Structures are given as structure tokens and as C-alpha cells.
Amino acid sequence: QVQLVESGGGLVEPGGSLTLSCVASGMVFSRYTVGWYRQVPGKQREMVASITRDGSINVGDFVEGRFTISRANSQNTVYLQMNSLRPEDTGVYYCNAYQSPLVGTDYWGQGIEVTVSS
């Protein structure tokens, strides 16, 4: 029943922008920390950005102010606005929803491709 569906990926030029969206269903969205992870060539899967139910935000070191995460609980959606994209941002981006270890839930989307290339 639980689903995370990503959209908004694709091909962009270096320096360009892209916005990813993830729509959740089958859960009480507002109770979850939600965020984005990515798998890029030469690196392990890494956190891009996350946002808690209280609005606290964490970002990966590589983001360097270029990306913004936000959530719209009324729409069960988390967004990732990506600006100043670089070729090294190319990879598969995954939406994640997490609730405390005591609750023991961890959901993932299928992933969406982002390619930054000329």
C-alpha cells in the first residue's frame, strides 16, 4: 500500500536547474522524515537532503548551498530544487521516508535518473 513516486528527472545542461518531486501514499506523511538520496558513479549511496516532520533540514556536504528541500504535507509531497547542476551530480535519485527506529519504517521510491551533460 505504501508508495513513493518520484518525478521530474531528466537531462539538463551543466549550470542548469531541475526540480524533483516525490508523492507519498499509504502513510501518514506528516509523521515522517523525508528526503532524497542518490547513487552516483564512484560513490556509495549518499544523502542529498532530508527534512524532518518539524522542518529541520540536513544536507550532504556536496550540496554547497545549491539544493533546497521542502515538503508540502497537504500534498504528501517532498521536493528537491536543484540549481547550478554539475556533471558529477549525475546519478539515480531516490525518495525516502523514515520514521523512528522504534516504529521501524523505512520506505523507498524506485529512483529517478538525473543526467547533467552537454
N, CA, C and O atoms as a GROMACS GRO file, in nm:
protein
  472
    1GLN      N    1   0.081  -0.122   0.000
    1GLN     CA    2   0.000   0.000   0.000
    1GLN      C    3   0.085   0.127   0.000
    1GLN      O    4   0.048   0.226  -0.062
    2VAL      N    5   0.198   0.124   0.070
    2VAL     CA    6   0.285   0.241   0.076
    2VAL      C    7   0.359   0.257  -0.056
    2VAL      O    8   0.418   0.162  -0.108
    3GLN      N    9   0.356   0.377  -0.109
    3GLN     CA   10   0.425   0.408  -0.233
    3GLN      C   11   0.491   0.544  -0.225
    3GLN      O   12   0.436   0.638  -0.168
    4LEU      N   13   0.610   0.553  -0.282
    4LEU     CA   14   0.678   0.679  -0.304
    4LEU      C   15   0.708   0.687  -0.453
    4LEU      O   16   0.777   0.601  -0.508
    5VAL      N   17   0.656   0.788  -0.518
    5VAL     CA   18   0.667   0.800  -0.662
    5VAL      C   19   0.740   0.929  -0.696
    5VAL      O   20   0.691   1.038  -0.669
    6GLU      N   21   0.857   0.915  -0.756
    6GLU     CA   22   0.939   1.029  -0.794
    6GLU      C   23   0.905   1.075  -0.936
    6GLU      O   24   0.861   0.997  -1.019
    7SER      N   25   0.926   1.203  -0.960
    7SER     CA   26   0.910   1.258  -1.093
    7SER      C   27   1.000   1.380  -1.106
    7SER      O   28   1.048   1.434  -1.006
    8GLY      N   29   1.021   1.424  -1.229
    8GLY     CA   30   1.093   1.547  -1.253
    8GLY      C   31   1.237   1.530  -1.297
    8GLY      O   32   1.305   1.630  -1.322
    9GLY      N   33   1.285   1.409  -1.307
    9GLY     CA   34   1.421   1.386  -1.351
    9GLY      C   35   1.436   1.406  -1.500
    9GLY      O   36   1.339   1.431  -1.571
   10GLY      N   37   1.559   1.392  -1.546
   10GLY     CA   38   1.585   1.406  -1.688
   10GLY      C   39   1.724   1.457  -1.715
   10GLY      O   40   1.814   1.448  -1.632
   11LEU      N   41   1.741   1.510  -1.835
   11LEU     CA   42   1.869   1.560  -1.883
   11LEU      C   43   1.871   1.712  -1.876
   11LEU      O   44   1.780   1.779  -1.924
   12VAL      N   45   1.977   1.765  -1.817
   12VAL     CA   46   1.995   1.910  -1.809
   12VAL      C   47   2.139   1.945  -1.840
   12VAL      O   48   2.230   1.864  -1.823
   13GLU      N   49   2.159   2.068  -1.885
   13GLU     CA   50   2.293   2.118  -1.910
   13GLU      C   51   2.363   2.155  -1.780
   13GLU      O   52   2.296   2.192  -1.683
   14PRO      N   53   2.496   2.146  -1.777
   14PRO     CA   54   2.567   2.196  -1.660
   14PRO      C   55   2.530   2.340  -1.629
   14PRO      O   56   2.518   2.422  -1.720
   15GLY      N   57   2.511   2.368  -1.502
   15GLY     CA   58   2.466   2.500  -1.461
   15GLY      C   59   2.316   2.517  -1.461
   15GLY      O   60   2.265   2.619  -1.414
   16GLY      N   61   2.244   2.419  -1.511
   16GLY     CA   62   2.100   2.426  -1.518
   16GLY      C   63   2.034   2.386  -1.388
   16GLY      O   64   2.099   2.360  -1.287
   17SER      N   65   1.901   2.382  -1.392
   17SER     CA   66   1.820   2.354  -1.275
   17SER      C   67   1.721   2.243  -1.304
   17SER      O   68   1.681   2.220  -1.418
   18LEU      N   69   1.682   2.176  -1.198
   18LEU     CA   70   1.586   2.068  -1.208
   18LEU      C   71   1.517   2.055  -1.073
   18LEU      O   72   1.580   2.070  -0.969
   19THR      N   73   1.388   2.026  -1.075
   19THR     CA   74   1.314   2.004  -0.953
   19THR      C   75   1.257   1.863  -0.952
   19THR      O   76   1.185   1.823  -1.044
   20LEU      N   77   1.290   1.789  -0.848
   20LEU     CA   78   1.236   1.656  -0.829
   20LEU      C   79   1.118   1.662  -0.732
   20LEU      O   80   1.118   1.740  -0.637
   21SER      N   81   1.020   1.579  -0.757
   21SER     CA   82   0.905   1.567  -0.669
   21SER      C   83   0.888   1.421  -0.630
   21SER      O   84   0.917   1.330  -0.707
   22CYS      N   85   0.840   1.401  -0.509
   22CYS     CA   86   0.809   1.268  -0.460
   22CYS      C   87   0.676   1.272  -0.390
   22CYS      O   88   0.658   1.345  -0.292
   23VAL      N   89   0.582   1.196  -0.440
   23VAL     CA   90   0.448   1.190  -0.382
   23VAL      C   91   0.433   1.058  -0.307
   23VAL      O   92   0.454   0.951  -0.362
   24ALA      N   93   0.395   1.069  -0.182
   24ALA     CA   94   0.377   0.952  -0.097
   24ALA      C   95   0.229   0.919  -0.081
   24ALA      O   96   0.143   1.007  -0.084
   25SER      N   97   0.203   0.792  -0.066
   25SER     CA   98   0.068   0.746  -0.038
   25SER      C   99   0.074   0.626   0.055
   25SER      O  100   0.175   0.557   0.063
   26GLY      N  101  -0.035   0.602   0.124
   26GLY     CA  102  -0.042   0.487   0.212
   26GLY      C  103   0.023   0.505   0.347
   26GLY      O  104   0.046   0.408   0.418
   27MET      N  105   0.054   0.628   0.384
   27MET     CA  106   0.116   0.657   0.511
   27MET      C  107   0.068   0.791   0.563
   27MET      O  108   0.010   0.871   0.489
   28VAL      N  109   0.094   0.816   0.691
   28VAL     CA  110   0.070   0.948   0.747
   28VAL      C  111   0.196   1.029   0.721
   28VAL      O  112   0.291   1.028   0.800
   29PHE      N  113   0.196   1.098   0.610
   29PHE     CA  114   0.316   1.162   0.558
   29PHE      C  115   0.380   1.258   0.657
   29PHE      O  116   0.502   1.262   0.670
   30SER      N  117   0.297   1.334   0.726
   30SER     CA  118   0.348   1.438   0.815
   30SER      C  119   0.427   1.383   0.933
   30SER      O  120   0.497   1.458   1.000
   31ARG      N  121   0.418   1.255   0.959
   31ARG     CA  122   0.489   1.194   1.071
   31ARG      C  123   0.630   1.146   1.035
   31ARG      O  124   0.702   1.098   1.122
   32TYR      N  125   0.668   1.159   0.911
   32TYR     CA  126   0.793   1.102   0.863
   32TYR      C  127   0.899   1.208   0.834
   32TYR      O  128   0.868   1.317   0.788
   33THR      N  129   1.023   1.173   0.861
   33THR     CA  130   1.134   1.240   0.798
   33THR      C  131   1.140   1.193   0.653
   33THR      O  132   1.140   1.073   0.626
   34VAL      N  133   1.147   1.286   0.562
   34VAL     CA  134   1.152   1.252   0.420
   34VAL      C  135   1.273   1.318   0.357
   34VAL      O  136   1.322   1.420   0.405
   35GLY      N  137   1.320   1.259   0.250
   35GLY     CA  138   1.437   1.316   0.188
   35GLY      C  139   1.477   1.247   0.061
   35GLY      O  140   1.406   1.161   0.008
   36TRP      N  141   1.594   1.287   0.014
   36TRP     CA  142   1.648   1.238  -0.110
   36TRP      C  143   1.788   1.182  -0.090
   36TRP      O  144   1.870   1.241  -0.021
   37TYR      N  145   1.814   1.068  -0.151
   37TYR     CA  146   1.944   1.006  -0.156
   37TYR      C  147   1.980   0.985  -0.302
   37TYR      O  148   1.893   0.984  -0.390
   38ARG      N  149   2.108   0.968  -0.327
   38ARG     CA  150   2.148   0.946  -0.465
   38ARG      C  151   2.261   0.844  -0.474
   38ARG      O  152   2.338   0.825  -0.380
   39GLN      N  153   2.267   0.781  -0.590
   39GLN     CA  154   2.375   0.691  -0.624
   39GLN      C  155   2.443   0.748  -0.748
   39GLN      O  156   2.384   0.754  -0.855
   40VAL      N  157   2.568   0.791  -0.732
   40VAL     CA  158   2.642   0.849  -0.842
   40VAL      C  159   2.765   0.764  -0.869
   40VAL      O  160   2.811   0.693  -0.780
   41PRO      N  161   2.819   0.769  -0.991
   41PRO     CA  162   2.936   0.688  -1.023
   41PRO      C  163   3.052   0.716  -0.929
   41PRO      O  164   3.085   0.832  -0.902
   42GLY      N  165   3.115   0.610  -0.881
   42GLY     CA  166   3.233   0.623  -0.798
   42GLY      C  167   3.207   0.650  -0.651
   42GLY      O  168   3.302   0.666  -0.574
   43LYS      N  169   3.081   0.654  -0.611
   43LYS     CA  170   3.049   0.682  -0.472
   43LYS      C  171   2.942   0.587  -0.420
   43LYS      O  172   2.863   0.532  -0.497
   44GLN      N  173   2.941   0.569  -0.289
   44GLN     CA  174   2.833   0.496  -0.225
   44GLN      C  175   2.708   0.584  -0.223
   44GLN      O  176   2.714   0.706  -0.239
   45ARG      N  177   2.595   0.519  -0.202
   45ARG     CA  178   2.472   0.596  -0.190
   45ARG      C  179   2.485   0.697  -0.078
   45ARG      O  180   2.533   0.664   0.031
   46GLU      N  181   2.444   0.819  -0.103
   46GLU     CA  182   2.464   0.927  -0.009
   46GLU      C  183   2.338   1.010   0.006
   46GLU      O  184   2.255   1.018  -0.084
   47MET      N  185   2.327   1.072   0.122
   47MET     CA  186   2.214   1.159   0.146
   47MET      C  187   2.234   1.291   0.074
   47MET      O  188   2.341   1.352   0.082
   48VAL      N  189   2.132   1.333   0.004
   48VAL     CA  190   2.134   1.463  -0.060
   48VAL      C  191   2.077   1.567   0.035
   48VAL      O  192   2.141   1.668   0.064
   49ALA      N  193   1.957   1.542   0.083
   49ALA     CA  194   1.892   1.632   0.176
   49ALA      C  195   1.776   1.560   0.242
   49ALA      O  196   1.714   1.472   0.182
   50SER      N  197   1.746   1.598   0.365
   50SER     CA  198   1.632   1.543   0.434
   50SER      C  199   1.566   1.651   0.517
   50SER      O  200   1.627   1.752   0.551
   51ILE      N  201   1.441   1.630   0.547
   51ILE     CA  202   1.365   1.725   0.626
   51ILE      C  203   1.274   1.649   0.721
   51ILE      O  204   1.200   1.560   0.679
   52THR      N  205   1.280   1.685   0.848
   52THR     CA  206   1.201   1.616   0.949
   52THR      C  207   1.059   1.668   0.951
   52THR      O  208   1.025   1.765   0.882
   53ARG      N  209   0.978   1.603   1.031
   53ARG     CA  210   0.839   1.648   1.044
   53ARG      C  211   0.830   1.784   1.111
   53ARG      O  212   0.729   1.854   1.097
   54ASP      N  213   0.935   1.823   1.184
   54ASP     CA  214   0.940   1.954   1.248
   54ASP      C  215   1.006   2.060   1.160
   54ASP      O  216   1.014   2.176   1.199
   55GLY      N  217   1.052   2.020   1.042
   55GLY     CA  218   1.110   2.115   0.949
   55GLY      C  219   1.260   2.129   0.958
   55GLY      O  220   1.317   2.215   0.890
   56SER      N  221   1.327   2.048   1.039
   56SER     CA  222   1.473   2.053   1.045
   56SER      C  223   1.532   1.990   0.921
   56SER      O  224   1.487   1.884   0.876
   57ILE      N  225   1.632   2.054   0.865
   57ILE     CA  226   1.690   2.012   0.738
   57ILE      C  227   1.835   1.973   0.754
   57ILE      O  228   1.912   2.041   0.822
   58ASN      N  229   1.872   1.863   0.692
   58ASN     CA  230   2.011   1.821   0.679
   58ASN      C  231   2.042   1.807   0.530
   58ASN      O  232   1.958   1.764   0.452
   59VAL      N  233   2.163   1.845   0.492
   59VAL     CA  234   2.205   1.833   0.353
   59VAL      C  235   2.343   1.770   0.347
   59VAL      O  236   2.422   1.781   0.441
   60GLY      N  237   2.370   1.704   0.237
   60GLY     CA  238   2.502   1.649   0.216
   60GLY      C  239   2.605   1.758   0.194
   60GLY      O  240   2.574   1.867   0.147
   61ASP      N  241   2.730   1.725   0.229
   61ASP     CA  242   2.837   1.825   0.217
   61ASP      C  243   2.855   1.875   0.075
   61ASP      O  244   2.893   1.990   0.054
   62PHE      N  245   2.828   1.791  -0.022
   62PHE     CA  246   2.850   1.826  -0.161
   62PHE      C  247   2.747   1.925  -0.214
   62PHE      O  248   2.767   1.984  -0.320
   63VAL      N  249   2.639   1.944  -0.140
   63VAL     CA  250   2.532   2.031  -0.190
   63VAL      C  251   2.580   2.175  -0.203
   63VAL      O  252   2.553   2.242  -0.303
   64GLU      N  253   2.651   2.222  -0.103
   64GLU     CA  254   2.715   2.354  -0.106
   64GLU      C  255   2.618   2.466  -0.140
   64GLU      O  256   2.651   2.556  -0.218
   65GLY      N  257   2.499   2.460  -0.083
   65GLY     CA  258   2.402   2.566  -0.100
   65GLY      C  259   2.325   2.562  -0.229
   65GLY      O  260   2.243   2.651  -0.253
   66ARG      N  261   2.347   2.462  -0.313
   66ARG     CA  262   2.285   2.461  -0.445
   66ARG      C  263   2.145   2.402  -0.447
   66ARG      O  264   2.066   2.432  -0.537
   67PHE      N  265   2.113   2.319  -0.349
   67PHE     CA  266   1.985   2.247  -0.350
   67PHE      C  267   1.900   2.290  -0.232
   67PHE      O  268   1.951   2.327  -0.126
   68THR      N  269   1.770   2.285  -0.252
   68THR     CA  270   1.675   2.318  -0.147
   68THR      C  271   1.570   2.209  -0.137
   68THR      O  272   1.509   2.171  -0.237
   69ILE      N  273   1.550   2.160  -0.016
   69ILE     CA  274   1.446   2.061   0.007
   69ILE      C  275   1.328   2.128   0.077
   69ILE      O  276   1.346   2.217   0.160
   70SER      N  277   1.209   2.086   0.041
   70SER     CA  278   1.089   2.137   0.104
   70SER      C  279   0.983   2.028   0.104
   70SER      O  280   0.992   1.931   0.029
   71ARG      N  281   0.884   2.046   0.187
   71ARG     CA  282   0.775   1.949   0.192
   71ARG      C  283   0.642   2.021   0.197
   71ARG      O  284   0.630   2.130   0.252
   72ALA      N  285   0.544   1.957   0.138
   72ALA     CA  286   0.407   2.006   0.140
   72ALA      C  287   0.320   1.894   0.195
   72ALA      O  288   0.276   1.806   0.121
   73ASN      N  289   0.298   1.898   0.324
   73ASN     CA  290   0.227   1.788   0.388
   73ASN      C  291   0.085   1.770   0.335
   73ASN      O  292   0.035   1.658   0.327
   74SER      N  293   0.022   1.880   0.300
   74SER     CA  294  -0.113   1.872   0.248
   74SER      C  295  -0.119   1.798   0.115
   74SER      O  296  -0.224   1.747   0.076
   75GLN      N  297  -0.006   1.793   0.045
   75GLN     CA  298   0.003   1.724  -0.083
   75GLN      C  299   0.080   1.592  -0.074
   75GLN      O  300   0.100   1.525  -0.175
   76ASN      N  301   0.122   1.556   0.046
   76ASN     CA  302   0.203   1.435   0.067
   76ASN      C  303   0.325   1.434  -0.025
   76ASN      O  304   0.359   1.330  -0.083
   77THR      N  305   0.390   1.548  -0.037
   77THR     CA  306   0.495   1.563  -0.136
   77THR      C  307   0.620   1.626  -0.076
   77THR      O  308   0.611   1.718   0.007
   78VAL      N  309   0.735   1.576  -0.117
   78VAL     CA  310   0.862   1.638  -0.085
   78VAL      C  311   0.930   1.677  -0.216
   78VAL      O  312   0.927   1.602  -0.314
   79TYR      N  313   0.990   1.794  -0.217
   79TYR     CA  314   1.055   1.848  -0.336
   79TYR      C  315   1.204   1.862  -0.314
   79TYR      O  316   1.251   1.880  -0.202
   80LEU      N  317   1.276   1.856  -0.422
   80LEU     CA  318   1.418   1.889  -0.422
   80LEU      C  319   1.445   1.982  -0.539
   80LEU      O  320   1.443   1.940  -0.655
   81GLN      N  321   1.469   2.108  -0.508
   81GLN     CA  322   1.504   2.207  -0.609
   81GLN      C  323   1.656   2.208  -0.624
   81GLN      O  324   1.728   2.237  -0.528
   82MET      N  325   1.703   2.176  -0.742
   82MET     CA  326   1.845   2.166  -0.768
   82MET      C  327   1.886   2.274  -0.866
   82MET      O  328   1.832   2.282  -0.977
   83ASN      N  329   1.981   2.355  -0.827
   83ASN     CA  330   2.035   2.461  -0.911
   83ASN      C  331   2.185   2.440  -0.930
   83ASN      O  332   2.248   2.363  -0.858
   84SER      N  333   2.239   2.508  -1.028
   84SER     CA  334   2.383   2.503  -1.056
   84SER      C  335   2.433   2.360  -1.066
   84SER      O  336   2.535   2.324  -1.007
   85LEU      N  337   2.362   2.281  -1.140
   85LEU     CA  338   2.395   2.139  -1.150
   85LEU      C  339   2.528   2.117  -1.221
   85LEU      O  340   2.564   2.189  -1.314
   86ARG      N  341   2.598   2.016  -1.176
   86ARG     CA  342   2.728   1.979  -1.229
   86ARG      C  343   2.723   1.839  -1.286
   86ARG      O  344   2.637   1.760  -1.247
   87PRO      N  345   2.812   1.806  -1.378
   87PRO     CA  346   2.816   1.669  -1.431
   87PRO      C  347   2.827   1.564  -1.322
   87PRO      O  348   2.772   1.455  -1.335
   88GLU      N  349   2.898   1.594  -1.215
   88GLU     CA  350   2.914   1.498  -1.107
   88GLU      C  351   2.787   1.478  -1.025
   88GLU      O  352   2.784   1.391  -0.937
   89ASP      N  353   2.683   1.555  -1.051
   89ASP     CA  354   2.553   1.532  -0.990
   89ASP      C  355   2.475   1.422  -1.061
   89ASP      O  356   2.369   1.381  -1.014
   90THR      N  357   2.525   1.376  -1.172
   90THR     CA  358   2.457   1.272  -1.247
   90THR      C  359   2.444   1.144  -1.165
   90THR      O  360   2.541   1.098  -1.104
   91GLY      N  361   2.326   1.088  -1.165
   91GLY     CA  362   2.303   0.965  -1.092
   91GLY      C  363   2.156   0.934  -1.079
   91GLY      O  364   2.072   0.998  -1.142
   92VAL      N  365   2.127   0.836  -0.997
   92VAL     CA  366   1.990   0.798  -0.968
   92VAL      C  367   1.952   0.853  -0.832
   92VAL      O  368   2.022   0.831  -0.734
   93TYR      N  369   1.844   0.925  -0.828
   93TYR     CA  370   1.798   0.989  -0.706
   93TYR      C  371   1.677   0.915  -0.651
   93TYR      O  372   1.583   0.884  -0.724
   94TYR      N  373   1.681   0.887  -0.521
   94TYR     CA  374   1.578   0.808  -0.455
   94TYR      C  375   1.509   0.889  -0.347
   94TYR      O  376   1.573   0.958  -0.268
   95CYS      N  377   1.379   0.880  -0.345
   95CYS     CA  378   1.299   0.938  -0.239
   95CYS      C  379   1.292   0.840  -0.122
   95CYS      O  380   1.279   0.719  -0.142
   96ASN      N  381   1.300   0.894  -0.002
   96ASN     CA  382   1.298   0.811   0.118
   96ASN      C  383   1.204   0.870   0.222
   96ASN      O  384   1.194   0.992   0.236
   97ALA      N  385   1.136   0.784   0.293
   97ALA     CA  386   1.054   0.824   0.407
   97ALA      C  387   1.090   0.737   0.525
   97ALA      O  388   1.090   0.614   0.515
   98TYR      N  389   1.122   0.800   0.637
   98TYR     CA  390   1.173   0.730   0.754
   98TYR      C  391   1.098   0.773   0.878
   98TYR      O  392   1.067   0.890   0.897
   99GLN      N  393   1.069   0.675   0.962
   99GLN     CA  394   1.015   0.701   1.094
   99GLN      C  395   1.106   0.632   1.195
   99GLN      O  396   1.181   0.542   1.159
  100SER      N  397   1.100   0.674   1.318
  100SER     CA  398   1.196   0.637   1.420
  100SER      C  399   1.224   0.487   1.423
  100SER      O  400   1.138   0.407   1.386
  101PRO      N  401   1.345   0.449   1.466
  101PRO     CA  402   1.377   0.306   1.477
  101PRO      C  403   1.277   0.228   1.560
  101PRO      O  404   1.252   0.110   1.533
  102LEU      N  405   1.220   0.292   1.661
  102LEU     CA  406   1.120   0.223   1.743
  102LEU      C  407   0.999   0.185   1.659
  102LEU      O  408   0.943   0.076   1.675
  103VAL      N  409   0.959   0.273   1.570
  103VAL     CA  410   0.849   0.243   1.480
  103VAL      C  411   0.895   0.145   1.372
  103VAL      O  412   0.821   0.054   1.334
  104GLY      N  413   1.016   0.165   1.324
  104GLY     CA  414   1.077   0.069   1.233
  104GLY      C  415   1.025   0.072   1.091
  104GLY      O  416   1.000  -0.032   1.032
  105THR      N  417   1.009   0.192   1.037
  105THR     CA  418   0.965   0.204   0.899
  105THR      C  419   1.069   0.278   0.817
  105THR      O  420   1.132   0.373   0.865
  106ASP      N  421   1.088   0.235   0.695
  106ASP     CA  422   1.185   0.294   0.605
  106ASP      C  423   1.142   0.258   0.462
  106ASP      O  424   1.158   0.145   0.418
  107TYR      N  425   1.088   0.356   0.393
  107TYR     CA  426   1.034   0.333   0.260
  107TYR      C  427   1.116   0.404   0.154
  107TYR      O  428   1.173   0.510   0.178
  108TRP      N  429   1.119   0.344   0.036
  108TRP     CA  430   1.198   0.398  -0.075
  108TRP      C  431   1.117   0.400  -0.203
  108TRP      O  432   1.035   0.312  -0.229
  109GLY      N  433   1.141   0.503  -0.284
  109GLY     CA  434   1.090   0.504  -0.418
  109GLY      C  435   1.178   0.422  -0.510
  109GLY      O  436   1.281   0.370  -0.468
  110GLN      N  437   1.137   0.410  -0.634
  110GLN     CA  438   1.211   0.328  -0.729
  110GLN      C  439   1.335   0.397  -0.784
  110GLN      O  440   1.421   0.331  -0.843
  111GLY      N  441   1.345   0.526  -0.766
  111GLY     CA  442   1.458   0.602  -0.816
  111GLY      C  443   1.426   0.670  -0.948
  111GLY      O  444   1.344   0.622  -1.026
  112ILE      N  445   1.491   0.782  -0.971
  112ILE     CA  446   1.472   0.856  -1.094
  112ILE      C  447   1.608   0.909  -1.141
  112ILE      O  448   1.689   0.954  -1.060
  113GLU      N  449   1.631   0.903  -1.270
  113GLU     CA  450   1.760   0.940  -1.325
  113GLU      C  451   1.773   1.091  -1.345
  113GLU      O  452   1.681   1.158  -1.392
  114VAL      N  453   1.889   1.141  -1.307
  114VAL     CA  454   1.926   1.279  -1.334
  114VAL      C  455   2.058   1.276  -1.410
  114VAL      O  456   2.156   1.218  -1.363
  115THR      N  457   2.060   1.337  -1.525
  115THR     CA  458   2.181   1.341  -1.605
  115THR      C  459   2.217   1.486  -1.635
  115THR      O  460   2.136   1.561  -1.690
  116VAL      N  461   2.338   1.524  -1.599
  116VAL     CA  462   2.387   1.660  -1.622
  116VAL      C  463   2.500   1.649  -1.724
  116VAL      O  464   2.608   1.599  -1.693
  117SER      N  465   2.473   1.695  -1.844
  117SER     CA  466   2.569   1.676  -1.952
  117SER      C  467   2.544   1.778  -2.062
  117SER      O  468   2.431   1.824  -2.082
  118SER      N  469   2.652   1.812  -2.133
  118SER     CA  470   2.640   1.896  -2.250
  118SER      C  471   2.607   1.815  -2.374
  118SER      O  472   2.594   1.871  -2.483
   0.00000   0.00000   0.00000
